[in-house]
Amino acid sequence: MAIDPVCGMKVDEEKAEHKLEYKGRVYYFCSKHCLEEFSKNPEKYTSAGKAETHAHEHHHADFRKRLFYSLLLTVPIVLFSPLVQQLGVRIDVPSKDAALLLFSTLLFLVGGEPFLRGAVGELKRRSPGMMVLVSLGITVSFFYSSYSLLSGMGETFFLELAMLIDVMLLGHYIESKVFSRALSSLGSIIQLLPDTAHLVHGGEVKDVPARSLTKGSIVLVKPGERVPADGVVLEGESSVDESLLTGESQPVPKKPGSRVVGGSLNIDGALKVVVHASGEDTYVARVSRLMEELRLSKSGIERLADRVAFWLTVSIIGVSALTLIAWLMSGAPLSFAVERMAAVAVVACPHALGLAIPMVAYRVSTLSSVRSIVIKKREVLDVSPRVDTIVFDKTGTLTTGAFKVVQIAPANGHAADEVLRLAASLEAFSPHPIAKAIVSEARERGIALLSVEEFTSVPGVGVRGRVAGRTVTVSSPRYSGVDPWVDTSGTAVVVAVDGVEAGVIVLRDQVKPGAAEAIGELKKMGYRVYMLTGDREEVARRVAEELELDGYFAELLPEDKVSIISELQSKGHVVAMIGDGVNDAPALVKADLGIALGAGTDIAIESADVVLVRDDPMLVPEFFKLMKKTYRKMKENLAWAAGYNAVTVPLAAGVLSSVGVVVSLAMGALLMSMSDVIVVLNAQLLK
């Protein structure tokens, strides 16, 4: 189902008669009117997150307006009601019954319209729910009361009908208000992007709409202003506040070559920035789209709740009919039997079941986004509570990945600088952290690199190519066919020329700050924690002992990591894999839950279900703590929704009427509305 960006109604994409493609995305509309409104000002509705926020604001305003008119119409209905007359207040006006019927009809049409329209939509989708039940209650009450008034036989429920509609509108008004607050953080993130930018062109600076910026544009960002687009600093130095985007609490220093994120706040220096992405392509917009997709998708537990809500609705319709028949067969007055039937339909609340999971999902999506956690799939909410085993990649995840060459041991007549030159010439074509360290060492020593032909790379093994007419390979000792002759717990690579060893380069990296604390937190939470690495046994053992891991696996190829995860899964474990999202893609896909740590603004990693933006190992236990709290809230909401229906439906049917306990239509509406509000508010308590 899609959401109409104008009015917020759900629209079946396959059956939609009105749709429009705008900026590469198809939008669906419930009516021609909404399509025309969208066409007048698409930007009003298409900025990420604004469509949904605007739709809920529209609903909120509509309920407020209808509640106001319904309360006005309720006043004469109350004055003409038998209840007021029993209190000694008599209002004698000509055609009082006709006036009562007129005001009640207007109230039924004005106040009941959103419920009747919603019921039609549910029936069209073949998914009857709350709207069908509420419409059943108000329709039966209205037509039975109208018949009784016109025929002069039986009691009328016009007062009860008015109170029922008023309470339902009030409940939905409160619910929509809380719901809008749940979306407010998304709106605030989007609003971080400024509307205008200072474009630098031909030596001049002019203000232009930020959405008009394109890749390669150069913009000036003054102190105290927000960066209008994602890009790289060209000139200037400053500190930038990224706390609302990445969760980084301290200002981040920026200099030429530094990446900046659109929406971040420039603090104390002017910056010239080359735009890499603007508008809908910025990090902020992409996160917002993911949040929107997360909200619109359904998890397994949510689909189950929807099925339960559907069958609850069908059952309640049957129970309502049986209630009417049972009371009539017992000799009760028709008015009492009809009221019990309507009360059962009104008090039942499949809507609470339908809201139980989505409201928690809405809340966790906004909470996670400001904690540098991007959840890409709603299924994460299903899987994460079942995870019992967490597997980390080593390099760049538990360790810094910032390798430093600590030893070059030449062999077979080669000089150390020659070994480094050959290795660096090849590694200049590789993005691996070890490759970058070797190239950096060569540059620091002032060693010129040689031209390379026929470069090939085998993930987890090494690189090969033709350098100055010779075949050079740089690989792990395991795959070079020889053992290194250096005694070290560092990472070693063997350089070979024409199949003969030329030397060994030894590098070291350090355990990340916070890694030990993160592992300790995870173990306290009951997880078993392992490490996978393609590095040597000695290196893996040193890191595993320092972090006090439950186990480790060393000297692995990428496919070996997949095999180990499969083996853990075959033993009944639910496995989460933590890696960088690039070199660990197969393992991330194989794991029950794939998490990319330290991905920065690259949230489009296909292999990851979750992206942890900041390169901080403590985000891992923080994520799992949030997921545990989320699962607990889901269970609380589902338990409340199920328990509420189990108690209130029998009461509404009148099982305790013999002892004076009767749920009126208005009380049923109040209970039903409060049930929804409680579910929504409970979700907001998630911190």
N, C-alpha and C positions, 0 to 999 in steps of 0.2 A: 504494500500500500504506500502511496505517495501522499504528501501533504500539500493541499492547495496553499501557495505562498501568500495569498491575499486574505482568505477567510479562515484558514486553518483546518478545514474539513479534510477527512481522509478520502482519497480518490483511488479507485482501482485503475492501475495503469493500463490494463488490458481492455477495460470497458470505457475508459475516458473518451468523451466526445470532443473535449476542448484541451488542446495542448499546444505548446509553443517551445521552440528551441531558441535558447539565448546563451551566447558565449559558450557554445559547445555542450550545454546541459539542457535536458528536456524538462519542462515544468508542466504539471498537470493541474487542471482547474475543474471545479465542480459545476461551473456554469459559464455562459458567455459573458455575463456581467463581470465575473472575476477575471476572465481573460482580458477583457477590455481595460479594466482597472490596472492590471499588470502592464499592459502595453503602453499605457500613458507614462509610466515612470518605473521601468524595470529595476533600476538601481535601488529604489526604495525597498524592494522585496528580495533582491538577489544577493546582497552582501551576506557572507556566511554567517548564519545564526540569526540574521535580522528577520528572515522570512518567518521562522518559527516564533520568534519573540513577538513580531508584529501580529501574527495570527492569534496568539494567546491574549495580547492586549485587546484585539478586536473582540474576542469572546468575553473578556472581562468587562469591557464597556457595554457590550450587548446585554449581559446579565444585569449589570447595574441599572441600565435604562428600563429593562423589563420589570425588575424588582420595584422600581419607583412607581411605574404605572400600575402594577398589580396591587401595591399597597393603597394607592388612591382608590382603585376600584373596590378594594376590600372594605373600605369605610362604610359605604351605603349597604353592602351585603351584611355587615355586622349589625348595623342599625335596624335592618329589616328582619333580622334573624329571630327565631322563637326564643333563643337564649336571652337576648336583651329584653324581650317582652316579658319573660318570666321574672326578670329583675324589676319589673314595674315600670319600664320605660316603653311607652306606647307611641308609635309614630303612625298616624293615620294620614295617608296621602292617597289620592286617586290612583287606581291601577297599581297598587303596591306590588302585587304579584308579577305584573308585567315588567315593572321596573327592576324587581329582583332578578327575574329571568334575563333581562337585558344586560344588567351589570355582570351577572354570572357568565353569560355567553361571551361578553367582551373579555372578561378575565380568563376564561378558558382558551380563547383564541390568542390573546396577547401573551399571557403568562405561560400557557401550555404549549405554545408554538415550537419552542426549541426542543421540547421533549417529544412532541409528535413528529417533528421533522427528523429528529434523531432516530426515532423508532422506525420510520420509513427507510432510513439509510441502513439500519441494522438488518431489517428484513430483506432489503435488496441484496445485501452482502451475505444473506443466509447465516447471520451470526447474531441472533437475538440476545439482548443483554439488558442492562439497566434501563435504557430508554424505552424498550418495549414494555417492561414491567410498570414503570411509572406511567406511561401512556395508558396502559390497561387500567390502572387505578383511577386516574383522573377522568378517563373517558366513561368508565362504568358509573362513577360518581355523578358526573355531569348529566348523562342521558337518563339515568334512573331518577335523579332529582327533578329533571325537567318533566319527565313523564308523570311523576307523582304530583308535581305542582299543577300541571295542565289537567290531569284527570281528577284531582282532588282526593286521591287515594294514596295512603302511605306517607312516610316522612321524607323530608328533603335533606340533602347533605351539602347545600350550597355554602354554608359557613365552613364546614369541614373541607370542602373543595378549595375554598379561598385560602384557608390556612395551609392546606397541603401544597398548593402551588407556591404560596409565599415562602414557606419553609424550604421547598426544593430550590427555588431561585436563590434564596439566601445562602443555602449550603453550597450551591454551585458557584455563587459569587465569591464566597470565602475560599473555596477550593481553587478557583481560577487565580485568585490573588496570591495564594501561597505558591501555586504552580508557576506563576510569573516570576516570583522571587527565586524559584529554583533555576530559572533560565537567566537570571540577571547577571550572573558571573560570566556567562558566555557573551552577553551583550557588552559587558565592561571590557572584556578582552578585545572584542572587535573594535570598540571605540578607542583603543589605544592608538590605532593607526590614524594619523592626522589627515585632515581633508585636503590640505595644501602642502606643497613642497617648494623649496627654493632651487629652481633648476639653473645650473651653470652652463651657459652656452655662448660661445664666441667671446669669452671674457666678461660677459654680463650675467647678472643674476636676476631672474624674474620668477614671480610666484605663479605656479600652475597647479591644477588639480592633481592630487597625488595619484589618482587612478590613471592619469594620462602618462605616467612614467613608463618607460620601456627598458628592456635589458640594455645596458651600456650607457644609460643616462647618468649624468653626474649631478649630484645634489649637494647643497650646502646645509649642514645641520648646525644651528647655533646653540650655544649653551642654554639649557633649560627647555629645549625643544625635543620632541620625539622624532625618532628616525622614521621617515615615511615609507621605507621599503627595505627589503633584505639586500645586503651588498657587502662590499669590501672597502675598507678605508683607503683612500688614495693619498690624502694629505691630512696632517694635523694629528694631535694626540689629545686624549681626553679619558675620562672615566664614564662608564655607561651603566645605568641601573637596569638590569634585566630581571629583577625579582618577580615581577608579575607575569613574566613569560616563561622563564626557565627555573624559577625558584631559587636562583643564586642570590643569597642574602646580601653579599658584599658587592659594591660597585666593581665592574670589570674594566681594567685598563685597556685602552684601544690605541693602536698606532698603525702606521701604514702597513697594509697586508692583513690586518685583523678583520674578522668577519663581524658584521653587526646585524642585528635582527630588527625588522620593522616593528615599531611600537615601543622599542626600548627608549629610555630617557637619557639624553646626553646631558652630562652634569656640568663640566667645568671648562671645556675647550671646544673650539670650532672644528668641525670635521668635514672634509670633502669625501663623499662616498660614491663609488661606482655601483649602480643598481644591478643586481643579479636577478631579482624577482620582485614584482610589484602586484598590488591589488589582490586578486584571488589566488595568485601563486605564492604569496608570502607564507612564512611559517605560521603566523597567526591565523591566516585564512585556512590553511591546510589543517591545522589542529581543530579549528571550528567545524570544518566539514566532517572530520573524523568523529567529533562529538555528536554532530547531527546524525551521521550514519549510525553511530552507536545507539542513539535514542530511538531511531526508527527501526532498527533490527530487533530481533527477538532471540532470547536465549532458550535453551531447552526447558528450563524450569518455568520460564514465562509462557512458552507454548502450552505446557501442561496446565498452568493456571488458567489460560484462556479456554482450554477444552473443558476444564472443571466449571468455569463460569458459564459456558454455553449450556452444559447439561444442567447446571443449577437453575438457569433461566427456564429451560424446558420443564424441569421438575416443578418449579414454583408455579408456572402456569397451570400445570396439572393439579398441584396442591390447592391452588385458588379455586379451581372448579370443584374439587372434592369438598372443600370447606363449605362452599355454597350449598352443595347437595346435602351434605351431612347435617347442616343446621336446619335446612328446610324439612328434611326427613324427621328431625327431632321435634318439629313443631314450633320452631322459633319464628318470629315475624320476618317477613321478607326483607324489611329494611335492615334488620340486624344481620341477616345472612349475607346481604349484599355488602354491607359495611365490612364484615369479617373477610369476605372475598377480596375486596379492594385493599384492605389493610395488609393482607398477606402479600399481595402483589407489590405494594409500596414499600413495606418494611424490608423485604429481601434485598440483599445487596451484592449481586455478582460484580458490580462495578468495583467494590473494594478489592475483590480478588484480582480483577484486571489491572488495578492500580498498584497492587502490592509490590510487584517487581519493577515496573517501569519507573516509579517514583524513586526507588532506591538507585536504579541505574542512572537516572537523571542526576541525582545528588553525587554519586561516585564519579561520574564523568566530569563534573565541574570541580570537585575536590581534587581529583587526580591531575587535572590540567594545570592547576596552580602549584602542584608539587613536582613538576617536571616528569609526570607519568602520563603517557599517552596510550590509552586502551583502544585498540583498533577493532576489536570484535566483541560482541556481547557474549559470545560463548566463553570468554575469559571468566565471566562471573560464575559459570557452571564448573569450569575445570579447576580454577585456582583453589577452592576450598578442599579439593580432593588430593592436591599435590602432597606427597610425603617425602619425595627425594628431589634434591636440587643439585644440578651438575653445572659447574663453572668451567668455562674455558680459562686458560691461564693468562696467556700473553694479551695485554691490553684490557683484561677484565679484572683479574686479581692482582696482576702486576701492572706497572705503569706503561709498559710497552715502549718506553723511551730508552732504548738500548744504548750502551756506550761500549765502544771497542776497548778492551782492556789488555789484549795480547794478540800479537801476530807472530806465528811461529812458521817461518819459511822452511822449505824442504827442497831437496834435489837441485841445489844450486841457485834457487831463486832468491832474490832480495825481498825484504819485507815490504818496501814501497811498491815493488813490482806486483807482488801478490795482491796488495790492496788496490792498485790501479786496475788490474784485470777484474777483480771482484766488483769494484765500484762501477766500472764501465757497464757491466751486465746489470747490476742491481739498480742502476738509474732508471730502468724500465719497469721496475716492480714497486707496487705500493706497500709491500710488507714492512712492518716496523724495523725488522732486522736489516732489510735492504736500505732503508732510509738512514740507519745508523752508520752503515758501511760507507755510503755516499758522503754523509756528513763528515766522517773521519778523513776521507780523502780530500775533501775541500779544505778542511782545517789545516791539513798538511801541505796544501798548495799543489796537489797532484792533479795533473790534467787528465781528463778521461779520454778514452779511445773510442773510435766509431765501432758500432756493433751491427752485425747482420744476422739474419735468421734467428732472432730472439724467440725463445719459447719458455713458458713457465708451466710447471706442474704443481698445483696446490699441495702443500704439505711435504713436497719433496725438494724442490729447488728450481734453479733457472739454468738455461743453456743458450749459447750463441757463438757466433764467429767473431772473435776480437783480433784485429790485426792479422787476419788470415789463419788464426789458430782456433781450435774448438775449446772453449772454456766452459766449465760447469762450476756452479756454486751450490752445494747441497749439504744436507744434514749428514753426519758421519754414517748414520744407519743406511743411507741410500747411496753413499759413495763407494761402498764395498770395502772400506778400511776403517780402522779405529784411530781416533786422534791420539797423538803421542804426548798431549799436554794434560797435566793433572789439574783439573779445574771443575768446579761446580757451576761454572757459567755455561752459556749457550755457545756451542762450537759449530762452525760451518767449514767444510773442506773445499778448497779451491783446487781444481784439477785442470791441467793443460794437455790437450791431446791424450786424455786418459791417464795421465801421470800426475800424481799429487804435486802441487806446487806449494802448499802450505795450509795452515789452519788459522782461522780468525776466531777469537774468543770474545764474546760480548756478555754483558750482564744487564739485567734490569732489576728494579726494586719492587717489593710488595707495595701496593697502593696504600696511602694513608686511609684508614677507615676499613680496610679489608678484613683485618683480624677482628675488629669490633662487629662488623657485619656478619661474619661467620659465626661468632659467638652468639649473637642475637638469634640467628636462624636455628642454631642447635638448641638454644633455650626454648624456642617455639616448637621443638619436637621434630625438626626436619633432619634427615641424613644428608650430609653435604660432601660431594665428591668433586674432583678436579680432573679435567681431560686436557692433555697437551701433546703436541708433536715433539716437544723438547725431550732431552735426554733424561734418563732415569735419575741421575744425580741431581740435576736441576729441579726436577719435579719433587723429589724427596725433600730437598731443602725447603721449598715453598710450602709443601704439605705439612711439614713439621712445624714451621713457623706459624702457620695459620691453624694448626690443630684440626685438620680435616679428618673426616671419617675414612677417607681413602682417596687414591689417585690412580690414574692410568697414564703412562708415559709412552713416548715414541710412537704416536698414533698418526695415521693418515686420516684425512677427512672422513673417508668411508669407515674407518675403524671407530670413530666417534659415534657414527650412526649405529654401528653394530653393538656397541656397549649400551647405548640408550635402549635399543631393541631388547637386549638381554635383561636389563633392569625392568623393562615393561613386561617381559614374559614371566617375571617372578611376581607380578601383581602390583608393582610400584607405579605410581602416577608421577611422571618425571617432568620437571621444569628445567630447561636449558638456558643458561645465561651466557651470552657471547656478544661479539661486536656486530653481528648482523650481516657481515660481509664474508669473512673467511669461514664462518661457522654456519653458513646458510643451510646445508643439508641436515646438520644436527638440530638446528632450531626448528626446521620443518618436521623432523621425525619426532621430536619431543611432544608430549601432551600440551606443553605450554612453552612457547618460544619467546624469550625476553632479550632484547638488544639493549645493552648498557653503554651509555656514553656516546649515543648516536648524534648528539647535538641537534641541529635543526633538520637532519636527514631523517624524517619520520616516515618516508615512503618505503622503508625496508620491507619487501614483500614477505620475507621469511619469518618476520617477527609478529607475534600476536600483541606484544606490548613493547613500547619503546620508552626507555628511561633516558630522558634528554641529557641530564647532567652526568658527568663521568664520576659518579660517587657511589661506591659499593653499598653505602648505607641506604640508598634508595631501594635496594632489593628487600631487606626486612621491612622497610616502611611500606612497600607495595603489598607484601603478604599480610602485614597487620591490617592494612586498609581492606584487603579482600576478606579477611576473617570477620571484620566488623560488618562489612557489607552483607556477607552471607547470614550473619546473625540478624541483621535488620530485615532481610528478606523473610527469614523464618518467623520473626515476630509479626510481620505484617500478614503473612499467610495464616498464621495461627489466630490472629485477631479476626481476620475476615471469615475464617471457617467457624470459629467459636461464636461470633456475632450471629451468623445465620442460624446456627444450631439452637440458639436460645430465643431469638426474637421471632422467628417464623411460627413456632408453636404458640407463643404468647399472642401474636397477631391473629392466629386462627381461633383463639378464644378457649384454649384448653383450661385456663384458670378463671374463666368468666364466672364460674359458680361461686368463687370466693371473692369476686369483685375486682379481679385483675383483668382489665381490658385495655388493649392498645388501640387508641383512636387513630383515625387517618392522619391527623396532624402530628400526633406523637410518632406514628410510624415514619412519616416523612422526616421528622426531626432526627429520629434514631438513624435512619438510612443516611441522611446528609452528614451527621456527625461521624458515622462509620468511615465515610470517605475522607473527611477532614482529618480524622485521627491517623489514618494510613499515610496521608500526605505529610502531616506534621511529624510523625515518627521517623519518616525518611529524612526529614530535615535535621533530625538530631544526630545523624551520622557525622562524625567529626574526623 
